[in-house]
Amino acid sequence: MEATKENRLPSSDLQGHPRMEENLKALHHRLPLRSINQNLMPNRSPVHSRKSKGHTVLHHQPPQPHATKKQNMLAPNPSYTFDCEIIAIDDDDEDASDNAVPEFVKHTEAMLDEIDRIEEVEMEDVQEPVLDIDACDRTDPLAVVEYIDDIYSLYKKIEDSSCVSPNYMTNQFDINERMRAILVDWLIEVHYKFELLEETLFLTVNLIDRFLERQSMIRKKLQLVGVTAMLIACKYEEVSVPTVEDFILITDKAYTRDEVLAMEKLMMNSLQFNLSVPTPYMFMRRFLKAAHCDKKLELSSFFLVELCLVEYKMLKFSPSLLAAAAIFTAQCSMYQFKQWTKTSEWYTDYSEEQLLECSRLMVTFHRKAGSGKLTGVYRKYSTWRYGCAAKVEPALFLLDN
């Protein structure tokens, strides 16, 4: 033990040597390596900001308070440069983030997409059903549900026989289309004053056209033809029939009783006593039922079809087409968009495209109904009794197409 102690150099001996004193000073100021590393490389937790490719991202945290003193010992400037690192985000990272979506989420989204696709296909395949409009009348014996389809099938077959040539006025030498329009417009007022049934008016106009197609007439006798046709129609349709004297008075006694009765014989012989013909009114009742109409739609439809009675050019359309087109046009006027259901198409045998030509003409008549001299129909349907149907805005959008 003594030898060992002797071999050791005392501190006083080391201090006297100049080189040893320098080494001791260096050891005195040397810090642990771990402390130096902490001061030079402060703790960092990288934060990746995924903005775009090649975006500069700063990675640093503020220096801890306990390291400030050590930092001052190593560097005279307390501020230090932050470490900057360039991170390039490739498309692979985006794919990786997509792959990070859980599988059950992807499966759920796929199922929802498939359900939407199936619903779209089902909506395309579903067709509007055709309703049975006679189902509620099966217990009503007056509705004759068992025969109603056969009855209207017969009407459709024989309606051509009740139509006249749209050019029959070329065979008349003393009257023209304008005179016919004036006569019909006046008869509509007479019909309104006598409070007759709607069937009577349509049959009256039909009798006039069929008679004038077969018989030439002078303009002086044209009014006589009109009142006589209404007298015959009243005998066929009405329960309480106006007398011959009533019609003479309505003409301001322009004709005698004998003249009226003579014209009645001439007309009946010319028409061969054929009064049972389908008119637009017959089809209107059936087609309005198919349209599930209310009172407002019914009055608007009759307003349009009565406007057609005055117009000579509408003779080219069959009674069933006039009735269907009047209902379609009235629906367009009330709702301001096209509406023609599968049920209406089924019971009328007319598609929307088949009705457009006639409907556009009705819109033009409706637009000018209140102007001009022949305003009998307009004034009739402007009253509260007829629901002011003439005040409905015309379906002008049909003319745009």
C-alpha positions in Angstrom: 0.0 0.0 0.0 2.9 2.4 0.8 4.5 1.7 -2.6 1.2 2.6 -4.3 0.9 5.8 -2.5 4.4 6.7 -3.3 3.8 6.1 -7.0 0.9 8.6 -7.0 1.9 12.2 -7.8 0.6 14.8 -5.4 -1.5 17.6 -6.7 1.1 20.1 -5.6 3.7 18.5 -7.8 1.3 18.6 -10.8 0.5 22.2 -10.4 4.0 23.2 -10.8 4.3 21.7 -14.3 3.1 24.1 -16.9 1.7 21.5 -19.4 -0.2 19.7 -16.8 -1.8 22.9 -15.6 -3.3 23.5 -19.2 -4.7 20.0 -19.2 -6.4 20.5 -15.9 -8.0 23.7 -17.1 -9.4 22.0 -20.1 -10.8 19.2 -17.9 -12.3 21.8 -15.6 -14.4 23.4 -18.4 -15.4 20.2 -20.2 -19.1 19.3 -20.1 -20.7 15.9 -20.4 -21.3 14.8 -24.0 -25.0 14.3 -23.4 -25.5 17.9 -22.3 -23.7 19.1 -25.3 -25.9 17.1 -27.6 -29.0 18.4 -26.0 -27.8 22.0 -26.4 -26.8 21.5 -30.1 -29.8 19.4 -31.1 -32.9 20.4 -29.1 -35.8 17.9 -28.9 -37.9 17.9 -32.0 -41.2 16.2 -32.9 -41.6 16.5 -36.7 -45.0 17.8 -37.9 -45.8 16.9 -41.5 -48.0 19.5 -43.2 -49.4 18.0 -46.4 -49.9 21.0 -48.5 -48.3 20.3 -51.9 -45.3 18.6 -53.4 -42.0 20.1 -52.3 -43.5 22.1 -49.5 -41.1 23.3 -46.8 -41.9 22.0 -43.4 -40.3 23.4 -40.2 -39.4 21.0 -37.4 -38.6 22.6 -34.1 -39.8 23.1 -30.6 -39.0 26.1 -28.4 -36.0 25.5 -26.2 -36.7 24.3 -22.7 -36.1 26.8 -19.9 -33.6 24.6 -18.0 -31.3 24.4 -21.1 -31.0 28.2 -21.5 -28.0 28.5 -19.2 -26.1 25.7 -20.8 -26.8 27.2 -24.2 -25.4 30.5 -23.2 -22.2 28.7 -22.0 -21.6 27.2 -25.4 -22.6 30.0 -27.8 -22.4 33.8 -27.3 -25.6 34.3 -29.5 -28.7 33.1 -27.7 -30.7 32.6 -31.0 -30.1 29.6 -33.1 -31.1 28.6 -36.6 -34.1 26.3 -36.9 -33.6 23.1 -38.8 -35.5 23.0 -42.2 -36.3 19.9 -44.0 -37.8 19.4 -47.5 -40.4 16.7 -47.6 -41.7 15.6 -51.1 -45.2 14.2 -51.0 -45.8 11.8 -53.9 -49.0 10.4 -55.2 -48.0 7.2 -53.5 -48.7 9.0 -50.2 -52.2 9.8 -51.4 -52.8 6.3 -52.4 -51.6 5.2 -49.0 -54.0 7.6 -47.3 -56.9 6.1 -49.4 -55.8 2.7 -48.4 -56.0 3.9 -44.8 -59.9 4.0 -45.1 -61.3 1.1 -43.2 -62.6 -1.8 -45.4 -66.1 -1.7 -43.8 -66.5 1.9 -44.8 -65.7 1.1 -48.5 -68.1 -1.8 -48.3 -70.9 0.4 -47.0 -70.3 3.0 -49.7 -70.4 0.3 -52.4 -73.7 -1.0 -51.0 -75.3 2.5 -51.0 -74.2 3.1 -54.6 -75.7 -0.2 -55.7 -79.0 0.7 -53.9 -79.2 4.1 -55.7 -78.5 2.4 -59.0 -81.3 -0.2 -58.4 -83.8 2.6 -57.4 -83.0 4.5 -60.6 -83.6 1.4 -62.7 -86.9 0.7 -60.9 -88.1 4.3 -61.4 -87.5 3.9 -65.2 -89.3 0.6 -65.3 -92.4 1.6 -63.3 -95.3 2.8 -65.5 -98.3 4.8 -64.5 -101.2 2.4 -63.9 -104.5 2.7 -65.7 -107.3 3.2 -63.2 -110.8 1.6 -63.5 -113.0 4.7 -63.6 -116.2 2.6 -63.4 -115.3 0.7 -60.2 -117.3 3.1 -58.0 -120.4 2.8 -60.2 -120.8 -0.9 -60.3 -123.8 -0.8 -58.0 -125.5 2.0 -59.9 -127.8 0.5 -62.6 -128.0 3.9 -64.4 -124.3 3.8 -65.0 -124.6 0.5 -67.1 -121.1 -0.5 -66.3 -121.5 -3.8 -68.0 -122.1 -2.1 -71.4 -120.4 1.3 -71.1 -117.2 0.2 -72.9 -119.3 -1.3 -75.8 -121.4 1.8 -76.0 -118.4 4.1 -76.5 -116.7 1.7 -78.8 -119.8 2.1 -81.0 -119.7 5.8 -80.7 -116.2 5.8 -81.9 -117.1 3.7 -84.9 -120.1 5.8 -86.0 -118.8 9.3 -85.2 -117.5 9.7 -88.8 -121.1 9.4 -90.0 -122.0 12.4 -87.9 -119.1 14.5 -89.2 -119.4 16.8 -92.2 -116.8 17.8 -94.8 -114.6 20.7 -93.6 -115.1 22.3 -97.1 -118.8 22.0 -97.5 -119.2 25.8 -97.6 -117.8 25.8 -101.1 -121.1 24.4 -102.3 -123.0 27.3 -100.8 -123.4 30.3 -103.1 -125.1 32.8 -100.7 -123.7 32.1 -97.3 -120.1 31.7 -96.0 -118.1 30.7 -92.9 -118.5 34.1 -91.3 -122.3 33.9 -91.5 -122.3 30.5 -90.0 -120.1 31.8 -87.1 -122.5 34.6 -86.4 -125.5 32.2 -86.4 -123.9 29.8 -83.9 -122.7 32.6 -81.6 -126.3 33.9 -81.5 -127.7 30.4 -80.9 -125.4 30.0 -77.9 -127.0 33.1 -76.4 -130.5 31.8 -77.1 -129.5 28.5 -75.5 -128.3 30.3 -72.5 -131.5 32.4 -72.2 -133.8 29.4 -72.5 -131.6 27.5 -70.0 -131.5 24.4 -72.1 -129.3 21.3 -71.6 -125.8 21.2 -72.9 -126.7 18.3 -75.1 -129.2 20.4 -77.0 -126.6 23.0 -78.0 -124.2 20.4 -79.5 -127.0 18.6 -81.3 -128.3 21.9 -82.7 -124.9 22.8 -84.3 -124.5 19.3 -85.7 -128.0 19.4 -87.3 -127.2 22.8 -88.9 -123.9 21.6 -90.4 -125.3 18.3 -91.7 -128.3 20.1 -93.3 -126.2 22.8 -94.9 -123.9 20.2 -96.4 -126.9 18.6 -98.2 -129.0 21.7 -98.9 -128.1 25.1 -100.4 -129.6 28.0 -98.5 -130.0 31.7 -99.0 -128.8 34.0 -96.2 -132.3 35.3 -95.6 -133.3 31.8 -94.4 -130.1 31.0 -92.4 -131.6 32.2 -89.1 -134.7 30.1 -89.8 -132.5 27.1 -90.2 -130.8 27.8 -86.8 -134.0 28.2 -84.7 -135.6 25.2 -86.5 -132.5 23.0 -85.7 -132.8 24.1 -82.1 -136.5 23.2 -82.0 -135.7 19.7 -83.3 -132.9 19.3 -80.8 -135.1 20.4 -77.9 -137.7 17.8 -78.9 -135.0 15.1 -78.9 -133.2 16.1 -75.7 -135.3 18.3 -73.5 -138.1 17.4 -71.0 -139.7 20.8 -71.2 -139.6 22.0 -74.8 -139.9 25.7 -75.8 -142.9 26.3 -78.1 -142.7 27.4 -81.7 -144.0 30.8 -80.7 -141.0 31.2 -78.3 -138.6 30.7 -81.2 -140.6 33.1 -83.3 -140.4 35.8 -80.6 -136.7 35.2 -80.2 -136.2 36.0 -83.9 -138.2 39.2 -83.4 -141.1 37.7 -85.5 -138.9 37.5 -88.6 -140.6 34.2 -89.5 -144.1 32.8 -89.2 -145.2 29.5 -87.6 -145.8 27.9 -91.0 -142.3 28.8 -92.1 -140.8 27.2 -89.0 -142.9 24.0 -89.4 -142.1 23.8 -93.2 -138.4 24.1 -92.5 -138.7 21.4 -89.8 -140.1 19.0 -92.4 -137.4 19.9 -94.9 -134.6 19.3 -92.4 -135.9 16.0 -91.1 -136.3 14.7 -94.6 -132.8 15.8 -95.6 -131.3 14.2 -92.5 -133.5 11.1 -92.9 -134.6 11.4 -89.3 -131.2 10.5 -88.1 -130.8 12.4 -84.8 -129.0 9.8 -82.8 -125.4 10.8 -83.5 -122.4 11.1 -81.2 -121.5 14.7 -80.5 -118.6 16.1 -78.5 -120.8 16.3 -75.5 -121.2 12.5 -75.3 -117.4 12.0 -75.3 -116.9 14.9 -72.9 -118.8 13.2 -70.1 -116.8 10.0 -70.4 -113.4 11.7 -70.8 -113.9 14.0 -67.9 -114.6 11.0 -65.7 -111.3 9.5 -66.9 -109.5 12.8 -66.0 -111.0 12.7 -62.5 -112.0 16.3 -63.0 -113.5 18.8 -60.6 -116.1 21.4 -61.4 -113.6 24.0 -62.4 -111.9 21.7 -65.0 -115.3 20.6 -66.3 -116.4 24.2 -66.9 -113.1 25.2 -68.5 -113.3 22.2 -70.8 -116.8 23.1 -72.0 -115.8 26.7 -72.5 -113.0 25.6 -74.9 -115.2 23.1 -76.8 -118.0 25.6 -77.2 -115.5 28.1 -78.7 -114.8 25.4 -81.3 -118.5 25.2 -82.2 -118.3 28.8 -83.6 -115.1 28.1 -85.6 -115.7 26.6 -89.1 -112.1 25.3 -89.3 -112.6 22.9 -86.4 -115.0 20.8 -88.4 -112.0 18.8 -89.6 -111.6 17.2 -86.2 -113.8 14.4 -85.0 -116.1 14.9 -82.0 -114.0 12.6 -79.8 -110.8 14.4 -80.6 -112.4 17.8 -79.9 -113.6 16.5 -76.5 -110.2 15.0 -75.6 -108.3 18.1 -76.8 -110.6 20.4 -74.8 -109.9 18.5 -71.6 -106.2 18.4 -72.3 -106.1 22.1 -73.0 -108.1 23.0 -70.0 -105.7 21.1 -67.8 -102.8 22.9 -69.4 -104.5 26.2 -68.7 -105.3 25.5 -65.1 -101.9 23.9 -64.2 -99.7 25.6 -66.7 -98.0 22.4 -67.7 -98.8 19.4 -69.8 -100.8 16.8 -68.0 -102.3 13.8 -69.8 -102.4 10.6 -67.7 -102.2 7.0 -68.9 -105.8 6.6 -67.7 -107.0 9.5 -70.0 -105.0 8.2 -72.9 -106.5 4.7 -72.4 -110.1 5.8 -72.3 -109.8 8.4 -75.1 -107.5 6.5 -77.4 -105.6 9.7 -78.0 -102.0 10.4 -77.0 -100.7 13.8 -76.1 -99.0 14.2 -79.5 -102.3 13.5 -81.3 -104.0 16.3 -79.4 -101.4 19.1 -79.8 -102.6 20.4 -83.2 -106.2 20.8 -82.0 -105.1 22.1 -78.6 -103.0 24.9 -80.1 -106.0 26.1 -82.1 -108.0 26.1 -78.9 -105.4 28.2 -77.2 -105.6 30.8 -80.0 -109.4 30.9 -79.7 -109.1 31.3 -75.9 -106.6 34.1 -76.2 -108.9 36.2 -78.5 -112.3 35.1 -77.0 -113.0 38.3 -75.3 -112.2 40.5 -78.2 -114.0 41.0 -81.5 -117.7 40.8 -82.2 -118.5 37.1 -81.6 -118.1 37.0 -77.8 -121.2 35.0 -76.9 -119.2 32.1 -75.4 -116.9 34.4 -73.5 -119.7 36.3 -71.9 -121.5 33.1 -71.0 -118.5 31.6 -69.3 -117.6 34.9 -67.6 -120.7 34.6 -65.3 -120.7 33.1 -61.8 -123.1 30.5 -63.0 -120.3 29.0 -65.1 -117.6 29.6 -62.6 -115.9 32.5 -64.6 -114.1 29.8 -66.6 -113.4 32.3 -69.4 -111.1 34.2 -67.0 -108.6 31.4 -66.7 -105.2 32.2 -68.3 -104.8 30.4 -71.7 -102.0 27.8 -72.0 -99.8 30.0 -74.2 -96.8 27.7 -73.6 -98.4 25.2 -76.0 -97.9 27.7 -78.8 -94.1 28.1 -78.0 -93.5 24.5 -79.0 
